[in-house]
Amino acid sequence: MKGLKKDDDHQPAWRQFWFWFVLAPPMASIVVGLSLVYTAVTQGDDKVVDDYYDAGRAIHREFDRERRAAELGLDAYLAVDREDGRITLRLAGADEPPEQLTLHLSHATHAGRDLALTLEADASGLYRGETGQPVYGRHYIRLEPLDQEWRINATLDIGDSQLDILTSERDQ
């Protein structure tokens, strides 16, 4: 038997080709599985609601506030500087515009990127505010006065820096 090396038979198992050929796939699957478990635990789903019944009832109350905004004929014109986070808003149709408005920017997929700020009216009738951080991605907008009498909803899509929100067109 000239073709066989006697030295290969006396090497430790971890130096043999077949040892790694057989054990590498299970070891790799353990590493991948543990990394998936870590990701699942640390990056949980932010949009899951625990109490669906109460959430459904709250939706109906919110529709009343949206209808109220349409009855008042409120329209909003929003401009967002996405890099600096400056927001300018013009509210049209209000007989007595409020001094302050609350603007909620809910990120479409990451709750950590949600923003809420109070917009102050200036002398020209525009509402201004700053997020203090860039506004990236798609956001759902919720605009309401401090007394929460009415509410305007809209979506700020990726890349949009200006948005016309016309409540009078939604009611038709």
Secondary structure, DSSP 8 states (H G I E B T S, - for coil): --SS-HHHHTS-GGGSHHHHHHHHHHHHHHHHHHHHHHHHHHS--TT--S-HHHHHHHHHHHHHHHHHHHHHT-EEEEEEETTTTEEEEEEES-SS--SEEEEEEEESS-GGG-EEEEEEE-TTSEEEEE-SS---S-EEEEEEETT-S--EEEEE-TT--EEEEEHHHH--
